[in-house]
């Protein structure tokens, strides 16, 4: 038992020493390593030049003392790590993921500062989407697949708002305006053909859901869905409108969508059952 402990300790020390030699690809960043002596747990942190921790990866050496298991990390949900043996191999892969996804993660940070981002409510490094205001009643959802994304071409763009306006926006989306030299925020301005996005959206300007009369629902979702009738000025949560329609005999439930009348003006609408549009 003692011999096994000594072997694990020696392997961990050897791996930490080897990992300390790794230099992040970004010269303004540094790799730091912390360990727990009681649980053979190691935490890798990437810090910027201002000493802020940007990303972390926590690993634990298994009972046999051969492989590491990932306990948690700060990268977007869906990132896949290979099953590796050494700490330095995990550190290298960790840095590769950061470099691959930096276009999206850095772009989200800038978007949070320069636009009215309504979802997610509790923003973190693990997010893989943003929903922000384009103009009155029109929102844009951008997302990416963490397991494979690496450049602008992998960004998914969807519009949320009155159907007639959405169709026009989809038709006029200038994807060809994006380029590999601009960051995500700049490319969004280019493809949407705007100079800037609305910002400084005050809490007092939030429009509550016309069904539950709240701004945030139980899942912290915002009432960004609205009626197709441009004269009808109501908003509602995705789940609220679905529950409303399911209680009405006039609504139609199909495989992918639910169709029904606007609770206010009775205009005919349809909503995708999956809110992850």
C-alpha positions in Angstrom: 0.0 0.0 0.0 2.8 2.4 0.9 4.7 1.4 -2.2 1.8 2.1 -4.4 1.4 5.6 -2.8 5.1 6.3 -3.3 4.8 5.3 -7.0 1.8 7.5 -7.6 3.6 10.4 -5.8 6.7 9.9 -8.0 4.6 9.8 -11.2 2.7 12.9 -10.2 5.9 14.9 -9.4 7.5 13.8 -12.6 4.4 14.8 -14.6 4.2 18.2 -13.0 7.8 18.9 -13.7 7.4 18.0 -17.4 4.2 20.1 -17.6 5.9 23.2 -16.2 8.0 23.2 -19.3 5.0 23.8 -21.6 4.6 27.3 -22.9 1.1 28.6 -24.0 0.9 29.6 -27.7 -0.3 33.0 -26.7 2.8 34.9 -25.3 0.5 37.0 -23.1 -0.7 33.9 -21.2 1.0 31.7 -18.6 0.4 28.2 -17.4 0.1 27.6 -13.6 -0.1 24.2 -11.8 -1.6 23.6 -8.4 -2.0 20.2 -6.7 -3.8 18.6 -3.7 -1.4 16.3 -1.8 -4.3 14.4 -0.2 -6.2 13.4 -3.4 -3.6 13.3 -6.2 -5.6 16.1 -7.9 -4.0 18.7 -10.1 -5.4 22.0 -11.4 -4.0 23.6 -14.5 -4.8 27.3 -14.9 -4.2 29.7 -17.8 -3.6 33.3 -16.7 -3.4 36.5 -18.8 -0.9 39.3 -18.4 -3.1 40.9 -15.7 -3.0 37.8 -13.6 -6.6 36.9 -14.3 -7.5 33.2 -14.6 -9.0 32.6 -18.0 -9.4 28.8 -18.1 -8.8 25.8 -15.8 -8.7 22.1 -16.0 -8.8 19.8 -13.0 -7.5 16.2 -13.2 -7.1 13.4 -10.8 -4.7 10.5 -11.0 -6.6 7.2 -10.9 -6.2 4.6 -8.1 -3.9 2.5 -10.2 -1.6 5.5 -10.7 -1.6 5.2 -14.5 -4.2 7.5 -16.1 -5.7 10.9 -15.3 -9.4 11.5 -15.1 -10.9 14.9 -15.8 -12.9 16.2 -12.9 -14.0 19.5 -14.4 -13.0 22.3 -16.7 -14.0 25.8 -17.8 -14.2 25.2 -21.5 -17.6 25.1 -23.3 -19.8 22.1 -22.7 -19.2 19.5 -25.4 -15.4 19.8 -25.7 -14.0 16.3 -26.0 -10.7 15.2 -24.5 -8.8 12.1 -25.5 -8.0 9.5 -22.9 -4.3 10.3 -22.2 -1.7 9.0 -19.8 0.4 12.0 -18.7 -0.3 15.4 -17.3 1.7 17.1 -20.0 -0.4 15.5 -22.7 -3.6 16.8 -21.1 -2.0 20.2 -20.8 -1.1 20.2 -24.5 -4.6 19.2 -25.5 -6.1 21.8 -23.1 -4.1 24.5 -24.8 -5.0 23.3 -28.2 -8.7 23.5 -27.3 -8.2 27.0 -26.0 -6.5 28.1 -29.2 -9.1 26.4 -31.4 -12.1 28.0 -29.5 -10.5 31.4 -28.8 -12.3 33.0 -31.7 -15.7 32.2 -30.1 -14.8 32.7 -26.4 -13.1 36.0 -27.0 -15.9 37.1 -29.3 -18.5 36.3 -26.7 -16.6 38.5 -24.2 -16.5 41.4 -26.5 -20.2 41.0 -27.5 -21.1 41.0 -23.8 -19.5 44.4 -23.5 -20.7 45.9 -26.7 -24.3 44.6 -27.1 -27.5 43.8 -25.2 -27.0 40.1 -24.5 -30.2 38.7 -23.0 -29.2 35.1 -22.7 -27.6 33.3 -21.0 -28.3 35.1 -17.8 -25.3 33.8 -16.0 -22.5 34.1 -18.5 -19.5 31.9 -18.2 -16.6 30.4 -20.2 -18.6 27.2 -20.7 -21.3 28.9 -22.7 -21.6 27.9 -26.4 -24.3 30.5 -27.4 -25.4 34.1 -27.0 -28.7 35.8 -27.8 -28.5 39.5 -28.3 -30.8 42.4 -29.4 -30.4 43.4 -33.1 -33.2 46.0 -33.1 -36.7 46.3 -31.6 -38.4 42.9 -31.4 -35.5 41.2 -33.3 -32.9 39.0 -31.6 -30.0 37.1 -32.9 -28.8 33.8 -31.6 -25.2 32.7 -32.4 -23.9 29.3 -31.3 -21.1 26.9 -32.1 -20.3 23.2 -31.6 -17.5 23.0 -29.1 -16.3 19.6 -30.2 -15.5 20.7 -33.8 -15.7 24.5 -34.2 -12.5 26.4 -35.1 -13.4 29.4 -37.3 -16.2 31.7 -38.3 -17.5 29.2 -40.9 -18.6 27.0 -37.9 -20.7 29.8 -36.3 -24.5 29.2 -36.5 -26.7 32.4 -36.8 -30.5 32.4 -36.2 -33.0 35.2 -35.9 -35.9 35.4 -33.5 -38.8 37.8 -34.1 -41.8 38.4 -36.3 -41.8 35.8 -39.2 -42.0 38.3 -42.0 -39.0 40.3 -40.7 -37.1 37.1 -40.0 -37.5 35.9 -43.6 -36.1 39.2 -44.9 -33.1 39.0 -42.5 -32.3 35.5 -43.4 -32.5 36.4 -47.1 -30.2 39.4 -46.7 -27.6 37.8 -44.3 -24.3 38.7 -45.9 -22.2 35.6 -44.9 -19.7 36.4 -47.6 -18.7 39.7 -45.8 -17.0 37.7 -43.0 -13.3 37.2 -43.2 -10.6 35.4 -41.3 -8.8 38.6 -40.2 -11.7 40.0 -38.2 -12.8 38.9 -34.7 -16.3 37.5 -34.2 -17.8 40.8 -33.1 -16.5 42.6 -36.2 -17.7 39.8 -38.5 -21.2 39.9 -37.0 -21.4 43.6 -37.8 -20.3 42.9 -41.3 -22.7 40.1 -42.1 -25.7 41.9 -40.4 -24.6 45.2 -42.1 -24.9 47.4 -39.0 -22.5 49.8 -37.5 -23.2 48.7 -33.9 -25.6 46.8 -31.8 -28.0 48.3 -29.3 -26.4 48.4 -25.8 -27.1 49.8 -22.3 -30.4 48.0 -22.1 -31.7 49.0 -18.7 -33.6 46.6 -16.5 -36.5 49.1 -16.6 -36.8 48.5 -20.3 -37.3 44.7 -20.0 -40.7 43.6 -21.3 -42.3 40.9 -19.2 -43.9 37.8 -20.7 -47.6 38.5 -21.5 -48.6 35.1 -20.2 -46.7 34.6 -16.9 -46.1 38.4 -16.4 -42.5 37.8 -15.4 -39.2 38.7 -17.2 -37.4 35.5 -16.3 -39.0 32.1 -16.2 -38.0 29.2 -14.0 -35.2 28.3 -16.3 -33.9 31.9 -16.5 -35.1 32.3 -20.1 -36.3 35.7 -21.3 -39.5 36.6 -23.2 -37.9 37.1 -26.6 -40.6 35.5 -28.7 -43.3 37.8 -30.1 -46.4 37.9 -32.3 -46.0 38.0 -36.1 -48.5 40.9 -36.1 -46.3 44.0 -36.0 -49.2 46.0 -34.4 -49.4 43.5 -31.5 -46.8 44.6 -28.9 -46.4 41.5 -26.7 -43.6 39.1 -25.8 -43.7 35.7 -24.3 -41.4 32.9 -23.1 -41.0 29.8 -25.3 -42.3 27.5 -22.6 -45.2 29.8 -21.7 -46.7 30.0 -25.2 -46.4 26.2 -25.6 -48.2 25.6 -22.3 -50.8 28.2 -23.2 -51.5 26.5 -26.5 -51.6 23.0 -25.1 -54.5 24.0 -22.9 -56.5 25.3 -25.9 -58.5 23.1 -28.3 -57.7 25.5 -31.2 -53.9 24.8 -31.2 -52.3 22.1 -33.4 -49.5 20.0 -32.1 -47.2 18.7 -34.9 -43.9 16.7 -34.8 -41.6 19.8 -34.7 -43.9 22.7 -34.1 -47.0 23.8 -32.2 -49.4 26.2 -34.0 -52.0 28.4 -32.4 -53.4 31.9 -31.9 -51.6 34.9 -30.3 -53.0 35.3 -26.7 -53.6 38.9 -27.4 -54.6 39.6 -31.0 -55.4 36.0 -32.2 -53.0 36.2 -35.1 -52.0 32.6 -36.2 -48.5 31.7 -35.0 -46.2 28.6 -34.9 -43.4 27.9 -32.5 -40.7 25.3 -32.7 -41.0 22.8 -29.9 -37.2 23.0 -29.3 -36.3 26.4 -28.0 -32.6 25.7 -28.9 -33.2 27.2 -32.3 
